Amino acid sequence: MARDRGDDADDREYDDPRYERDEPEYVDPGDESERVTEVRRRRPPPPWWRERWWIWGLVLLLLVGALIAFFALRDTTDESMSGRAIVPNVIGLQEDEAVDRIEAEGLDADVQRVTSTRPEGTVLRQDPNAGTELEEGDRVLVVAAAPPETVTETVTQTQTQTVAPETVDVPDVVGEDHVAAGAEVDEAGLVANTYPVPSEEVRGTVIAQNPDAGSELPEGSPVRLNVALGPGSRGTFSVPDLTGADESDARDRCRSARFTCRTVDRAASSDDDVGKVLDQSPAAGTQAAQLSQITIFVGRG
């Protein structure tokens, strides 16, 4: 006997697990008033988020990854910016104000004075120039004006004459070894301050100078020489004892011992101490890397 299409549909619903079937009630066959009734109810489908739980897991992983990347980037940015300072422009300011501005940026200031007709204490030059980026704690040289020296001479009557300071030409030492370059600057009547700087040039070579060659400066003015650290590792050497030596001789001995040298003025307690090294940093006997900078403190009247 052919089956009706409705019967086939009923059978599929009967076998489908999405449908719940109530068990038929048993009724006495002899009781015509009762019938077996079969009730079928469609089971509701589960919520979509239960079947696709992996989507929530993927979203959670993406959020965690984004947070990790954010904090890592922020820490990297903070580390890259920390420990750096920009050199302020202090030319034309008074010495005390210039020092305050430099120290406010996390840098140290070295003050040297040269004879000038400008008002006493006026900053004439600075090194490095304004806008240069340095490590915190690096030093900035400030050159301030000092009053002209006065000399009293007896002619027919006692009178005071102002003697203009002698000027000298800055020699061209770029490309020379720092030992010879420093000696040439010192012999010209200037003060050679050598600074180690990162560079792939041959170690110990002067790669820049300030002021430029040919500039006219009062005798005794400082000249900065940038010395290449060069590639590769540097050996360590013992710092020589420079205290008590004449400043020019001390700078030469410092450079010959494979170090760079910087001169800082300090008030002399007696005439015998003028032009002599009163102190040094680091101390004699200290082990330091090649071309590390030694600071000598020289007595000035």
BATI-959931 format. One record per residue (C-alpha): x, y, z; residue in one letter. Coordinates in steps of 0.02 Angstrom, whole numbers. Last residue first. Layout:
# residues N
(r (X,Y,Z),"A")
...
This chain:
# residues 301
(r (4696,4215,1980),"G")
(r (4655,4048,1901),"R")
(r (4699,3874,1965),"G")
(r (4664,3728,1850),"V")
(r (4539,3588,1882),"F")
(r (4576,3439,1770),"I")
(r (4434,3332,1700),"T")
(r (4479,3164,1624),"I")
(r (4373,3103,1478),"Q")
(r (4372,2919,1429),"S")
(r (4474,2895,1269),"L")
(r (4521,2715,1316),"Q")
(r (4414,2643,1456),"A")
(r (4456,2685,1636),"A")
(r (4555,2607,1778),"Q")
(r (4581,2733,1919),"T")
(r (4762,2757,1970),"G")
(r (4750,2947,1982),"A")
(r (4577,3009,2030),"A")
(r (4436,3029,1905),"P")
(r (4428,3178,1908),"S")
(r (4573,3297,1940),"Q")
(r (4630,3426,2065),"D")
(r (4736,3584,2082),"L")
(r (4818,3575,1910),"V")
(r (4930,3728,1897),"K")
(r (4903,3886,1794),"G")
(r (4892,3995,1950),"V")
(r (4937,3890,2103),"D")
(r (5095,3988,2145),"D")
(r (4994,4150,2148),"D")
(r (4895,4083,2295),"S")
(r (4724,4008,2335),"S")
(r (4684,3986,2151),"A")
(r (4502,3998,2098),"A")
(r (4453,3853,1986),"R")
(r (4442,3845,1797),"D")
(r (4392,3683,1711),"V")
(r (4501,3596,1581),"T")
(r (4442,3442,1484),"R")
(r (4550,3295,1432),"C")
(r (4533,3142,1321),"T")
(r (4625,2983,1369),"F")
(r (4755,2872,1285),"R")
(r (4899,2910,1409),"A")
(r (4969,3031,1280),"S")
(r (4808,3132,1293),"R")
(r (4825,3150,1482),"C")
(r (5010,3189,1472),"R")
(r (4975,3329,1345),"D")
(r (4835,3400,1452),"R")
(r (4945,3399,1606),"A")
(r (5089,3485,1514),"D")
(r (4972,3625,1460),"S")
(r (4900,3642,1636),"E")
(r (5068,3645,1726),"D")
(r (5075,3496,1842),"A")
(r (5027,3497,2026),"G")
(r (4895,3361,2005),"T")
(r (4912,3259,1845),"L")
(r (4923,3082,1915),"D")
(r (4892,2964,1769),"P")
(r (4729,2866,1744),"V")
(r (4767,2681,1718),"S")
(r (4707,2602,1555),"F")
(r (4560,2501,1493),"T")
(r (4541,2432,1317),"G")
(r (4409,2487,1195),"R")
(r (4288,2373,1102),"S")
(r (4249,2391,917),"G")
(r (4220,2541,805),"P")
(r (4291,2715,829),"G")
(r (4280,2827,983),"L")
(r (4303,2978,869),"A")
(r (4370,3136,954),"V")
(r (4272,3300,954),"N")
(r (4388,3448,985),"L")
(r (4322,3597,1082),"R")
(r (4426,3755,1087),"V")
(r (4442,3853,1250),"P")
(r (4504,4034,1255),"S")
(r (4676,4067,1331),"G")
(r (4724,4202,1205),"E")
(r (4571,4295,1143),"P")
(r (4496,4211,992),"L")
(r (4508,4239,804),"E")
(r (4425,4105,698),"S")
(r (4534,4029,562),"G")
(r (4482,3849,595),"A")
(r (4306,3834,660),"D")
(r (4260,3865,842),"P")
(r (4224,3723,879),"N")
(r (4310,3569,808),"Q")
(r (4253,3411,720),"A")
(r (4313,3235,675),"I")
(r (4475,3231,776),"V")
(r (4539,3052,756),"T")
(r (4568,2946,912),"G")
(r (4482,2790,844),"R")
(r (4473,2789,654),"V")
(r (4300,2850,600),"E")
(r (4147,2745,646),"E")
(r (4093,2881,769),"S")
(r (4026,2898,946),"P")
(r (4101,3053,1030),"V")
(r (4247,3074,1151),"P")
(r (4278,3258,1199),"Y")
(r (4445,3349,1192),"T")
(r (4468,3522,1269),"N")
(r (4616,3612,1193),"A")
(r (4650,3779,1281),"V")
(r (4722,3915,1170),"L")
(r (4896,3994,1156),"G")
(r (4934,3921,984),"A")
(r (5041,3788,1071),"E")
(r (4885,3723,1158),"D")
(r (4794,3703,990),"V")
(r (4942,3611,913),"E")
(r (4961,3497,1065),"A")
(r (4778,3451,1058),"G")
(r (4789,3407,873),"A")
(r (4945,3300,899),"A")
(r (4863,3196,1035),"V")
(r (4692,3196,951),"H")
(r (4757,3120,789),"D")
(r (4725,3239,646),"E")
(r (4572,3241,532),"G")
(r (4510,3410,595),"V")
(r (4657,3510,665),"V")
(r (4637,3679,580),"D")
(r (4719,3809,694),"P")
(r (4618,3943,787),"V")
(r (4696,4113,756),"D")
(r (4758,4211,907),"V")
(r (4697,4368,993),"T")
(r (4790,4475,1118),"E")
(r (4684,4552,1254),"P")
(r (4664,4741,1248),"A")
(r (4764,4828,1384),"V")
(r (4665,4960,1477),"T")
(r (4777,5096,1543),"Q")
(r (4779,5169,1717),"T")
(r (4884,5322,1749),"Q")
(r (5027,5369,1862),"T")
(r (5120,5521,1798),"Q")
(r (5268,5550,1686),"T")
(r (5257,5370,1630),"V")
(r (5217,5250,1771),"T")
(r (5112,5103,1714),"E")
(r (4958,5026,1795),"T")
(r (4888,4878,1702),"V")
(r (4703,4839,1691),"T")
(r (4638,4671,1632),"E")
(r (4479,4676,1529),"P")
(r (4322,4620,1621),"P")
(r (4271,4438,1600),"A")
(r (4141,4380,1474),"A")
(r (4067,4206,1487),"A")
(r (4105,4045,1393),"V")
(r (3979,3907,1437),"V")
(r (4028,3726,1406),"L")
(r (3887,3599,1420),"V")
(r (3915,3438,1515),"R")
(r (3822,3273,1500),"D")
(r (3716,3224,1651),"G")
(r (3564,3177,1548),"E")
(r (3621,3112,1379),"E")
(r (3630,3243,1243),"L")
(r (3520,3313,1104),"E")
(r (3587,3473,1024),"T")
(r (3456,3610,1011),"G")
(r (3571,3750,1065),"A")
(r (3753,3725,1015),"N")
(r (3870,3607,1107),"P")
(r (3963,3711,1165),"D")
(r (3913,3886,1215),"Q")
(r (3975,4058,1169),"R")
(r (3976,4238,1231),"L")
(r (3878,4220,1394),"V")
(r (3876,4389,1480),"T")
(r (3960,4382,1652),"G")
(r (4046,4552,1637),"E")
(r (3967,4665,1507),"P")
(r (4049,4642,1335),"R")
(r (4223,4713,1311),"T")
(r (4293,4538,1330),"S")
(r (4423,4439,1426),"T")
(r (4379,4257,1433),"V")
(r (4288,4161,1567),"R")
(r (4252,3975,1573),"Q")
(r (4097,3898,1648),"V")
(r (4058,3712,1645),"D")
(r (3873,3670,1655),"A")
(r (3793,3503,1697),"D")
(r (3636,3439,1610),"L")
(r (3465,3387,1677),"G")
(r (3369,3520,1579),"E")
(r (3354,3630,1735),"A")
(r (3544,3620,1749),"E")
(r (3563,3709,1582),"I")
(r (3436,3843,1627),"R")
(r (3516,3876,1797),"D")
(r (3690,3888,1720),"V")
(r (3630,4017,1593),"A")
(r (3544,4119,1729),"E")
(r (3704,4125,1832),"D")
(r (3813,4172,1682),"E")
(r (3702,4312,1618),"Q")
(r (3613,4276,1457),"L")
(r (3675,4325,1284),"G")
(r (3701,4145,1227),"I")
(r (3598,4027,1336),"V")
(r (3506,3924,1204),"N")
(r (3450,3762,1285),"P")
(r (3535,3592,1256),"V")
(r (3402,3457,1237),"I")
(r (3403,3313,1362),"A")
(r (3391,3124,1351),"R")
(r (3383,2997,1495),"G")
(r (3205,2944,1460),"S")
(r (3139,2960,1282),"M")
(r (3183,2785,1220),"S")
(r (3130,2706,1384),"E")
(r (2961,2792,1382),"D")
(r (2931,2742,1200),"T")
(r (2977,2561,1237),"T")
(r (2864,2559,1389),"D")
(r (2719,2629,1287),"R")
(r (2746,2504,1148),"L")
(r (2749,2358,1270),"A")
(r (2594,2424,1358),"F")
(r (2496,2438,1195),"F")
(r (2556,2271,1125),"A")
(r (2504,2178,1282),"I")
(r (2333,2263,1281),"L")
(r (2305,2221,1097),"A")
(r (2354,2039,1127),"G")
(r (2231,2025,1273),"V")
(r (2091,2100,1166),"L")
(r (2129,1983,1021),"L")
(r (2130,1831,1135),"L")
(r (1961,1881,1208),"L")
(r (1885,1903,1034),"V")
(r (1948,1730,983),"L")
(r (1873,1650,1139),"G")
(r (1708,1736,1108),"W")
(r (1705,1669,929),"I")
(r (1746,1494,993),"W")
(r (1579,1490,1085),"W")
(r (1486,1476,919),"R")
(r (1354,1345,964),"E")
(r (1321,1424,1133),"R")
(r (1319,1599,1061),"W")
(r (1186,1551,936),"W")
(r (1060,1504,1072),"P")
(r (1003,1321,1065),"P")
(r (859,1276,944),"P")
(r (685,1257,1022),"P")
(r (621,1076,1038),"R")
(r (467,1050,929),"R")
(r (326,965,1023),"R")
(r (241,803,975),"R")
(r (86,743,1059),"V")
(r (24,567,1031),"E")
(r (-154,533,1084),"T")
(r (-216,359,1118),"V")
(r (-402,366,1123),"R")
(r (-527,348,1260),"E")
(r (-716,335,1239),"S")
(r (-709,169,1150),"E")
(r (-651,79,1306),"D")
(r (-625,-100,1254),"G")
(r (-449,-69,1207),"P")
(r (-409,-10,1383),"D")
(r (-305,146,1370),"V")
(r (-119,168,1380),"Y")
(r (-63,347,1361),"E")
(r (54,379,1221),"P")
(r (233,432,1268),"E")
(r (259,616,1237),"D")
(r (378,649,1094),"R")
(r (511,780,1098),"E")
(r (570,848,933),"Y")
(r (744,906,896),"R")
(r (803,725,902),"P")
(r (716,692,732),"D")
(r (654,512,721),"D")
(r (471,552,750),"Y")
(r (483,708,645),"E")
(r (548,605,502),"R")
(r (409,477,525),"D")
(r (276,611,524),"D")
(r (347,683,364),"A")
(r (339,512,283),"D")
(r (158,490,339),"D")
(r (115,659,264),"G")
(r (185,602,100),"R")
(r (59,457,102),"D")
(r (126,282,94),"R")
(r (72,168,-48),"A")
(r (0,0,0),"M")
